[in-house]
Amino acid sequence: MQTSANQTGCNSWKGLRERVLQRDGNKCRNCASEKYIEVHHWHPLPEEGGGIDQKGYRIRGGDYRIVPESGLITLCQICHNALHQARRTVRVSENSTLLGPVSVPEGEWHNIFQLWALSERELPLKVVRQSWNQATDHYYLVERIEIRKWPYGFAWGHYYRDGKAGEKQKIGSAGSFEWRILT
């Protein structure tokens, strides 16, 4: 297991961080990676959320990182950075149990889950990845979406190339901001 060196500090934080890592099986809760894992501050359970700001940090009194365990989640650096990017580009609903953002800007590259929200959660959905040839004969047909915590989850579908469908599969990098709807 490899962890980031940037998470240092007091013994209380180190102990809390270790408990969260153990609780989450020393894996990213989004992609299950065991490399470069970090602990991300999130919203704790409502009954434990007093004195915690919108980003999941203690507002006053003591180390700002010491919060209830329910307000912490293990993520790898890639998923952690993607989450922070999503917070900068998409205004997420105050209630994280809801499935979608308040708004998603159109005409840009998004993750598959945001594209699904833009298409009014209609499936199937034709998507193309930014790094692919933009020809219409090279795409994924997304047929199933499972949201874990907005805007992340899992997507399944068929990969099409030259009009031929491959087997149904889990779509890799569905949570990356590299996708566009193919019309």
QUIZI-V910120 format. One record per residue. N is the residue number from 1. OMEGA is omega in whole degrees, -180 to 180 (* if undefined). NEAR is the number of other C-alpha atoms within 8 Angstrom. D_CENTER is the distance of its C-alpha to the mean C-alpha in Angstrom with 1 decimal. Layout:
n=N omega=OMEGA near=NEAR d_center=D_CENTER
n=N omega=OMEGA near=NEAR d_center=D_CENTER
//
This chain:
n=1 omega=177 near=6 d_center=21.0
n=2 omega=178 near=7 d_center=20.3
n=3 omega=179 near=8 d_center=18.9
n=4 omega=178 near=8 d_center=18.7
n=5 omega=-174 near=5 d_center=22.0
n=6 omega=179 near=4 d_center=20.8
n=7 omega=179 near=6 d_center=20.3
n=8 omega=177 near=6 d_center=24.0
n=9 omega=-174 near=6 d_center=26.1
n=10 omega=180 near=6 d_center=28.1
n=11 omega=179 near=6 d_center=28.8
n=12 omega=179 near=7 d_center=27.3
n=13 omega=-180 near=10 d_center=23.8
n=14 omega=179 near=10 d_center=24.2
n=15 omega=179 near=8 d_center=25.3
n=16 omega=179 near=10 d_center=22.4
n=17 omega=-180 near=9 d_center=19.9
n=18 omega=178 near=8 d_center=21.7
n=19 omega=180 near=8 d_center=21.7
n=20 omega=178 near=13 d_center=18.0
n=21 omega=179 near=12 d_center=17.6
n=22 omega=179 near=8 d_center=20.3
n=23 omega=-177 near=7 d_center=18.9
n=24 omega=177 near=11 d_center=15.7
n=25 omega=-178 near=6 d_center=17.9
n=26 omega=-180 near=11 d_center=17.3
n=27 omega=172 near=14 d_center=14.1
n=28 omega=-179 near=14 d_center=10.4
n=29 omega=179 near=9 d_center=9.3
n=30 omega=-174 near=9 d_center=6.4
n=31 omega=179 near=7 d_center=8.8
n=32 omega=176 near=7 d_center=12.0
n=33 omega=176 near=8 d_center=13.2
n=34 omega=-178 near=11 d_center=16.0
n=35 omega=174 near=9 d_center=16.4
n=36 omega=-178 near=10 d_center=15.8
n=37 omega=-178 near=16 d_center=14.1
n=38 omega=176 near=12 d_center=13.7
n=39 omega=-177 near=11 d_center=13.7
n=40 omega=176 near=9 d_center=11.5
n=41 omega=-178 near=11 d_center=13.4
n=42 omega=179 near=10 d_center=12.1
n=43 omega=177 near=12 d_center=14.6
n=44 omega=175 near=13 d_center=17.1
n=45 omega=-176 near=8 d_center=18.8
n=46 omega=-178 near=6 d_center=21.1
n=47 omega=-180 near=5 d_center=24.2
n=48 omega=-170 near=8 d_center=23.0
n=49 omega=-180 near=10 d_center=21.6
n=50 omega=178 near=6 d_center=24.9
n=51 omega=180 near=7 d_center=25.1
n=52 omega=-179 near=12 d_center=21.3
n=53 omega=-176 near=8 d_center=20.1
n=54 omega=179 near=6 d_center=17.2
n=55 omega=177 near=8 d_center=15.1
n=56 omega=180 near=12 d_center=16.1
n=57 omega=178 near=13 d_center=19.1
n=58 omega=-178 near=13 d_center=22.7
n=59 omega=-179 near=8 d_center=24.8
n=60 omega=176 near=6 d_center=28.1
n=61 omega=176 near=6 d_center=30.1
n=62 omega=-178 near=5 d_center=29.3
n=63 omega=-177 near=6 d_center=26.4
n=64 omega=-179 near=10 d_center=23.5
n=65 omega=-176 near=8 d_center=21.1
n=66 omega=-178 near=11 d_center=22.8
n=67 omega=176 near=12 d_center=21.1
n=68 omega=-180 near=9 d_center=21.0
n=69 omega=180 near=8 d_center=19.0
n=70 omega=178 near=9 d_center=17.2
n=71 omega=-179 near=12 d_center=15.6
n=72 omega=-180 near=14 d_center=14.1
n=73 omega=178 near=12 d_center=11.4
n=74 omega=176 near=15 d_center=11.6
n=75 omega=171 near=15 d_center=9.0
n=76 omega=-178 near=15 d_center=10.5
n=77 omega=-178 near=9 d_center=11.3
n=78 omega=180 near=7 d_center=9.5
n=79 omega=179 near=11 d_center=5.9
n=80 omega=178 near=11 d_center=7.5
n=81 omega=179 near=8 d_center=9.0
n=82 omega=178 near=11 d_center=6.4
n=83 omega=179 near=8 d_center=5.2
n=84 omega=176 near=8 d_center=9.0
n=85 omega=179 near=8 d_center=9.7
n=86 omega=179 near=9 d_center=8.0
n=87 omega=179 near=9 d_center=10.2
n=88 omega=-174 near=7 d_center=13.0
n=89 omega=-178 near=6 d_center=13.1
n=90 omega=175 near=10 d_center=12.1
n=91 omega=-176 near=10 d_center=13.8
n=92 omega=179 near=11 d_center=11.7
n=93 omega=178 near=9 d_center=14.2
n=94 omega=-179 near=4 d_center=15.9
n=95 omega=-175 near=5 d_center=15.4
n=96 omega=178 near=9 d_center=11.9
n=97 omega=178 near=6 d_center=13.4
n=98 omega=-174 near=7 d_center=14.0
n=99 omega=-173 near=9 d_center=12.4
n=100 omega=178 near=10 d_center=12.3
n=101 omega=174 near=13 d_center=12.8
n=102 omega=176 near=7 d_center=16.3
n=103 omega=176 near=7 d_center=16.6
n=104 omega=-180 near=9 d_center=15.1
n=105 omega=180 near=6 d_center=17.5
n=106 omega=174 near=5 d_center=19.2
n=107 omega=179 near=4 d_center=20.6
n=108 omega=175 near=6 d_center=17.8
n=109 omega=-177 near=9 d_center=15.4
n=110 omega=169 near=11 d_center=12.1
n=111 omega=-175 near=12 d_center=9.3
n=112 omega=-178 near=14 d_center=11.0
n=113 omega=175 near=13 d_center=9.6
n=114 omega=178 near=12 d_center=11.0
n=115 omega=177 near=12 d_center=14.1
n=116 omega=178 near=12 d_center=14.5
n=117 omega=179 near=10 d_center=14.6
n=118 omega=-180 near=9 d_center=17.0
n=119 omega=178 near=7 d_center=19.2
n=120 omega=177 near=6 d_center=19.6
n=121 omega=177 near=7 d_center=17.6
n=122 omega=175 near=7 d_center=20.4
n=123 omega=3 near=8 d_center=20.3
n=124 omega=-176 near=8 d_center=21.3
n=125 omega=178 near=10 d_center=19.6
n=126 omega=179 near=11 d_center=20.8
n=127 omega=177 near=13 d_center=18.4
n=128 omega=-179 near=13 d_center=19.3
n=129 omega=-176 near=9 d_center=17.4
n=130 omega=-175 near=9 d_center=18.5
n=131 omega=-179 near=5 d_center=20.3
n=132 omega=170 near=7 d_center=22.3
n=133 omega=-175 near=5 d_center=25.7
n=134 omega=177 near=7 d_center=25.3
n=135 omega=-175 near=5 d_center=28.1
n=136 omega=-180 near=6 d_center=27.6
n=137 omega=-175 near=8 d_center=28.5
n=138 omega=-175 near=14 d_center=25.3
n=139 omega=169 near=13 d_center=22.2
n=140 omega=170 near=11 d_center=19.9
n=141 omega=-178 near=12 d_center=20.8
n=142 omega=-176 near=14 d_center=17.8
n=143 omega=-179 near=11 d_center=19.4
n=144 omega=179 near=9 d_center=17.0
n=145 omega=174 near=10 d_center=13.5
n=146 omega=-179 near=7 d_center=12.1
n=147 omega=175 near=11 d_center=9.4
n=148 omega=177 near=8 d_center=8.3
n=149 omega=-173 near=9 d_center=6.8
n=150 omega=1 near=13 d_center=6.7
n=151 omega=-177 near=12 d_center=5.4
n=152 omega=179 near=10 d_center=3.7
n=153 omega=-179 near=14 d_center=6.8
n=154 omega=177 near=12 d_center=9.8
n=155 omega=178 near=13 d_center=12.5
n=156 omega=177 near=12 d_center=16.1
n=157 omega=180 near=13 d_center=19.0
n=158 omega=174 near=13 d_center=22.0
n=159 omega=-180 near=12 d_center=22.3
n=160 omega=174 near=13 d_center=25.4
n=161 omega=-179 near=9 d_center=27.7
n=162 omega=177 near=6 d_center=31.2
n=163 omega=-178 near=7 d_center=31.1
n=164 omega=-179 near=6 d_center=30.5
n=165 omega=171 near=8 d_center=27.6
n=166 omega=178 near=7 d_center=26.3
n=167 omega=177 near=6 d_center=25.4
n=168 omega=-177 near=8 d_center=22.4
n=169 omega=173 near=7 d_center=19.5
n=170 omega=-176 near=8 d_center=15.8
n=171 omega=178 near=9 d_center=14.4
n=172 omega=178 near=4 d_center=13.1
n=173 omega=180 near=5 d_center=10.5
n=174 omega=-179 near=11 d_center=9.5
n=175 omega=179 near=12 d_center=6.1
n=176 omega=-176 near=10 d_center=8.4
n=177 omega=-175 near=9 d_center=10.4
n=178 omega=-172 near=10 d_center=13.6
n=179 omega=176 near=14 d_center=14.6
n=180 omega=176 near=13 d_center=17.4
n=181 omega=178 near=9 d_center=19.2
n=182 omega=-179 near=8 d_center=22.5
n=183 omega=* near=3 d_center=25.4
//
